[in-house]
Structure formats: C-alpha cells, structure tokens
Amino acid sequence: MRQARGFTIIEILVVLIIFSVLLAMAAAVTRGVSAGQKRSLTATRLAGVDAAIISFVAVQKRMPCPADGTLLSTDNNAGLEIAPNAVTGCNAQTNGVVPWRTLGLGEQDATDGWDRRLTYRTWALFGVANSMCN
C-alpha cells in the first residue's frame, strides 16, 4: 500500500504566515523609503522657494504677499500674490500659499512632496513698499 504524499494544512499555514510576515516587512521598508524621498523633495523645493523670495526682496524691497490658496490651478489669479495695501501691507493671509507665479516659479515648485501647496505667511507690514530697505 502506497502512502499519499503532500503537504499538511499545518505546513501550508506555516508557509503562509512566514510569507505574510515577509510581505509586511517589505511594505514597511517601502513606505519608509517613500516618505524619506518625499521629505527630501520638500526640502529641495523649500530651498528653491527661499531663493526666489530672497531675489524678490532684493528687487522689490518688500516681502511678497501670499497667494490665495483656495483658487484652482486653472484660475488666472492662481499663484499671484494678493495685492498689498499701501499702508497696512499684506492683509489677506487666511488661506495663503507661496505666490509661485509672482516669484517666477512653477506651481510644482511651490508644492511639497505630497503635492500640497506650501503654506505661506508674512508679517503684514513687510508687504509695504520699501519695508525691507536698510
């Protein structure tokens, strides 16, 4: 009489558990690498925005006012700074984002690694003309 050969249910379950643990570890490593890349991309983009703001201040002698973050990318005013008041400066900052078009950047340059627009605020009086002169 010949005995049947094959795997028992216990052996199959052990293999599935081992495979599940390995899969979970791989997923955790992948998420960690992905998050690190997004943080690195965000830091690079922030450095670019910082350089653009410095250039703007050198020419305009004031800080740019924030852009309206509620506007869609297709809106003609998206990415443009909200015009500063001559006396009180930048007043509308509730939904402020980096004014990428005013700074000569692309919208992608003013987003973080998770594709969200970078929030931007400035002290209102820094938006007044010549407020950044020596």
DRENTORFI-694877 format. One line per 5 residues: number of its first residue (from 0); their letters; for each residue z, x, y of N, C-alpha, C. Coordinates in steps of 0.1 Angstrom, whole numbers, always signed. Layout:
N
NUM	A	Z X Y Z X Y Z X Y ~ ...
REM end
This chain:
134
0	MRQAR	+0 +8 -12 +0 +0 +0 +0 +9 +13 ~ -9 +5 +22 -10 +13 +34 -2 +7 +45 ~ +5 +15 +53 +13 +10 +64 +4 +9 +77 ~ +6 -1 +85 -2 -3 +97 +3 +8 +107 ~ -7 +13 +114 -4 +23 +124 -6 +17 +138
5	GFTII	+1 +21 +147 +0 +16 +161 +13 +19 +169 ~ +13 +14 +181 +24 +16 +190 +33 +4 +189 ~ +46 +6 +190 +56 -5 +191 +57 -10 +205 ~ +62 -21 +207 +64 -27 +220 +73 -18 +228 ~ +83 -12 +222 +92 -3 +230 +85 +9 +235
10	EILVV	+76 +15 +227 +68 +27 +231 +59 +23 +243 ~ +53 +12 +242 +44 +7 +253 +52 +5 +266 ~ +64 -1 +265 +72 -3 +276 +77 +10 +283 ~ +80 +19 +275 +85 +33 +280 +73 +39 +288 ~ +61 +38 +282 +49 +44 +289 +47 +37 +302
15	LIIFS	+48 +24 +302 +46 +16 +315 +56 +19 +325 ~ +69 +21 +321 +79 +24 +330 +77 +38 +337 ~ +73 +48 +328 +70 +61 +333 +58 +60 +343 ~ +48 +53 +339 +36 +52 +348 +40 +45 +361 ~ +48 +35 +361 +53 +28 +373 +61 +37 +382
20	VLLAM	+70 +45 +377 +77 +55 +385 +68 +65 +391 ~ +59 +70 +384 +49 +80 +390 +41 +74 +401 ~ +37 +61 +399 +29 +54 +409 +37 +52 +422 ~ +49 +48 +420 +58 +46 +432 +60 +59 +439 ~ +62 +70 +432 +64 +83 +439 +51 +87 +446
25	AAAVT	+40 +85 +441 +27 +88 +447 +25 +79 +460 ~ +29 +67 +459 +28 +58 +471 +37 +62 +482 ~ +49 +67 +479 +59 +71 +489 +54 +84 +496 ~ +48 +93 +488 +43 +105 +494 +31 +102 +503 ~ +22 +93 +499 +11 +89 +507 +15 +83 +520
30	RGVSA	+25 +74 +519 +30 +68 +532 +36 +78 +541 ~ +43 +88 +536 +49 +98 +544 +39 +107 +551 ~ +28 +110 +544 +17 +118 +549 +10 +111 +560 ~ +7 +98 +557 +0 +89 +567 +8 +88 +580 ~ +21 +85 +579 +29 +84 +590 +30 +97 +599
35	GQKRS	+30 +108 +592 +30 +121 +599 +18 +123 +606 ~ +6 +119 +600 -6 +121 +607 -7 +112 +620 ~ -2 +100 +618 -2 +91 +630 +7 +96 +641 ~ +19 +102 +638 +28 +108 +648 +21 +119 +655 ~ +14 +128 +647 +7 +139 +653 -5 +135 +662
40	LTATR	-12 +124 +658 -23 +119 +666 -17 +113 +679 ~ -6 +106 +678 +0 +101 +690 +5 +112 +700 ~ +11 +122 +695 +15 +134 +703 +3 +140 +710 ~ -8 +141 +703 -20 +147 +709 -26 +138 +720 ~ -26 +125 +717 -31 +116 +728 -22 +115 +740
45	LAGVD	-8 +116 +737 +1 +116 +749 -1 +129 +757 ~ -4 +140 +751 -7 +152 +759 -19 +150 +767 ~ -30 +144 +762 -42 +141 +770 -39 +132 +781 ~ -31 +121 +779 -28 +112 +790 -20 +120 +801 ~ -10 +128 +796 -2 +136 +806 -11 +145 +815
50	AAIIS	-21 +151 +809 -30 +160 +816 -38 +151 +826 ~ -43 +139 +822 -51 +131 +831 -42 +126 +842 ~ -30 +123 +840 -21 +118 +851 -18 +129 +861 ~ -16 +142 +856 -15 +153 +864 -27 +155 +873 ~ -39 +154 +868 -51 +155 +875 -52 +144 +886
55	FVAVQ	-49 +132 +882 -49 +121 +891 -40 +123 +903 ~ -27 +128 +900 -18 +130 +911 -22 +142 +920 ~ -29 +152 +914 -34 +163 +922 -44 +159 +932 ~ -52 +149 +929 -63 +144 +938 -58 +133 +947 ~ -51 +123 +941 -47 +111 +949 -34 +112 +956
60	KRMPC	-26 +122 +952 -13 +124 +958 -3 +112 +956 ~ -5 +105 +945 +4 +94 +941 +2 +92 +926 ~ +12 +85 +920 +11 +82 +906 +2 +69 +905 ~ -6 +69 +894 -14 +57 +891 -4 +45 +887 ~ -8 +33 +892 -1 +22 +888 -5 +18 +874
65	PADGT	+3 +11 +866 +0 +7 +853 -12 -3 +853 ~ -19 -4 +842 -29 -14 +840 -23 -26 +833 ~ -29 -38 +834 -24 -50 +828 -27 -49 +813 ~ -16 -48 +805 -18 -47 +790 -21 -60 +783 ~ -21 -71 +790 -24 -84 +784 -39 -87 +784
70	LLSTD	-47 -79 +791 -61 -81 +792 -68 -75 +779 ~ -78 -83 +774 -86 -78 +763 -95 -66 +767 ~ -98 -58 +757 -107 -47 +759 -120 -50 +766 ~ -125 -62 +763 -138 -67 +769 -137 -71 +783 ~ -125 -73 +788 -123 -77 +802 -128 -66 +812
75	NNAGL	-134 -69 +823 -139 -59 +832 -128 -51 +839 ~ -116 -57 +840 -104 -51 +846 -95 -44 +836 ~ -98 -44 +823 -90 -38 +813 -90 -23 +816 ~ -79 -17 +816 -78 -2 +818 -78 +2 +832 ~ -79 -7 +841 -79 -3 +856 -65 -5 +861
80	EIAPN	-60 +4 +869 -47 +2 +875 -46 -11 +884 ~ -35 -17 +883 -33 -28 +892 -31 -22 +906 ~ -39 -27 +916 -39 -20 +929 -25 -20 +935 ~ -21 -8 +940 -7 -7 +946 -7 -13 +960 ~ +5 -18 +963 +8 -23 +976 +10 -11 +985
85	AVTGC	+5 -12 +997 +5 +0 +1007 +20 +3 +1010 ~ +29 -6 +1010 +43 -4 +1013 +52 -3 +1001 ~ +51 -12 +992 +60 -12 +981 +55 -5 +968 ~ +42 -1 +968 +37 +6 +957 +33 -2 +945 ~ +37 +2 +933 +33 -5 +920 +44 -15 +917
90	NAQTN	+40 -28 +919 +49 -39 +916 +47 -45 +903 ~ +35 -47 +898 +33 -55 +886 +33 -45 +874 ~ +45 -44 +867 +47 -34 +856 +52 -40 +844 ~ +53 -53 +843 +59 -60 +832 +52 -57 +819 ~ +38 -58 +819 +30 -56 +807 +22 -43 +809
95	GVVPW	+27 -34 +816 +20 -22 +820 +16 -13 +808 ~ +4 -8 +809 -1 +2 +799 -8 +13 +807 ~ -11 +24 +800 -18 +35 +807 -31 +30 +812 ~ -34 +33 +825 -46 +28 +831 -58 +38 +827 ~ -63 +37 +815 -72 +47 +810 -85 +48 +817
100	RTLGL	-90 +37 +822 -103 +38 +830 -101 +45 +843 ~ -89 +42 +850 -86 +48 +862 -85 +63 +861 ~ -79 +67 +849 -77 +81 +846 -89 +88 +841 ~ -100 +81 +838 -112 +87 +832 -111 +89 +817 ~ -103 +81 +811 -101 +82 +796 -108 +71 +789
105	GEQDA	-110 +72 +776 -114 +61 +768 -102 +53 +764 ~ -104 +40 +760 -93 +32 +755 -86 +38 +743 ~ -94 +44 +735 -88 +50 +723 -79 +62 +726 ~ -82 +69 +737 -73 +80 +742 -60 +75 +747 ~ -59 +62 +750 -46 +56 +756 -39 +47 +745
110	TDGWD	-42 +50 +732 -35 +42 +722 -28 +52 +713 ~ -18 +47 +706 -10 +56 +697 -17 +56 +683 ~ -11 +63 +674 -17 +65 +661 -18 +52 +653 ~ -11 +41 +657 -11 +28 +651 -20 +19 +658 ~ -29 +24 +667 -38 +16 +675 -32 +6 +684
115	RRLTY	-20 +9 +690 -14 +1 +700 -15 +8 +713 ~ -18 +1 +724 -19 +7 +737 -5 +13 +741 ~ -6 +25 +748 +6 +32 +752 +12 +25 +764 ~ +25 +22 +763 +32 +15 +775 +33 +25 +786 ~ +32 +21 +798 +33 +30 +810 +40 +23 +821
120	RTWAL	+50 +30 +827 +57 +25 +839 +59 +37 +848 ~ +60 +34 +861 +63 +44 +871 +72 +38 +881 ~ +80 +46 +888 +88 +41 +899 +79 +35 +909 ~ +81 +23 +914 +72 +16 +923 +68 +24 +935 ~ +77 +31 +941 +73 +38 +953 +65 +51 +951
125	FGVAN	+64 +55 +938 +55 +66 +935 +40 +62 +936 ~ +37 +49 +937 +24 +44 +938 +19 +43 +952 ~ +28 +45 +962 +24 +45 +976 +16 +58 +979 ~ +5 +56 +988 -3 +67 +991 +5 +79 +997 ~ +1 +90 +992 +7 +103 +996 +22 +104 +993
130	SMCN	+27 +97 +983 +41 +97 +980 +44 +110 +971 ~ +34 +117 +966 +36 +128 +958 +32 +141 +965 ~ +32 +141 +978 +29 +153 +986 +42 +162 +987 ~ +39 +175 +989 +50 +184 +990 +57 +183 +1003
REM end
